[in-house]
Amino acid sequence: MKRIGIADTTFARVDMARAAVSTIKKEASVQIVRYTVPGIKDLPVAAKRLLEEDDCDIVIALGMPGPADKDKMCAHEASSGLIMAQLMTNKHILEVFVHEDEAKDEKTLAWLAEKRTAEHALNALSLVFHPQTLTRLAGTGQRQGYEDAGPIEGGSAGYPGH
Ligand SMILES: Cc1nc2c(=O)[nH]c(=O)nc-2n(C[C@H](O)[C@H](O)[C@H](O)CO)c1C
């Protein structure tokens, strides 16, 4: 049975892992391993351990950077760590970060966190079970959370000139 790791944080103000677990359970029969850490900078090692020690096929790394400059710096550092962990393990870690200042109020933030997490949980299942699903969506401007950007039409018509 495939194994999906979920790394999440106590810093986050929404239980993002709950949304991931419920989406995954509705869609697939897999083993889920959850590993909760204090904050986003602790996610890279949690994800790496889930991949190497718990033998997960993929990890979803869930985090919520705060609105301050130091939080954004933390998010960048955590992101670099997650990329490094992917290169060290040769496995995917889907980074699902929801910045606190992405939403106009707390209700929208909670909705966004759950929606983005659920949509990336489906991406994780696609990567593990049927990656061709993502290939079919290539270039379609998919977004997780808010609405999709959509494709840009008419690209094959060439440079429009001045
Ligand atoms: C400044 C800061 N900001 C955040 C944040 O926005 N989101 C988050 O999840 N965690 C933050 N942390 C905590 C660090 O990620 C980490 O948990 C601690 O430095 C302990 O390693 C810190 C220290």
The ligand as an ORCA input file, in Angstrom:
! r2SCAN-3c Opt
* xyz 0 1
  C       9.470     34.083     13.005
  C       8.798     32.771     12.780
  N       7.750     32.756     11.939
  C       7.123     31.580     11.699
  C       6.035     31.536     10.793
  O       5.611     32.533     10.205
  N       5.424     30.324     10.609
  C       5.861     29.185     11.225
  O       5.270     28.114     11.000
  N       6.907     29.210     12.068
  C       7.530     30.365     12.319
  N       8.581     30.390     13.192
  C       8.969     29.157     13.885
  C      10.051     28.373     13.123
  O       9.526     27.869     11.900
  C      10.562     27.160     13.933
  O       9.499     26.406     14.423
  C      11.413     27.580     15.116
  O      12.440     28.440     14.681
  C      12.027     26.368     15.845
  O      12.858     25.635     14.984
  C       9.226     31.589     13.425
  C      10.387     31.633     14.367
*
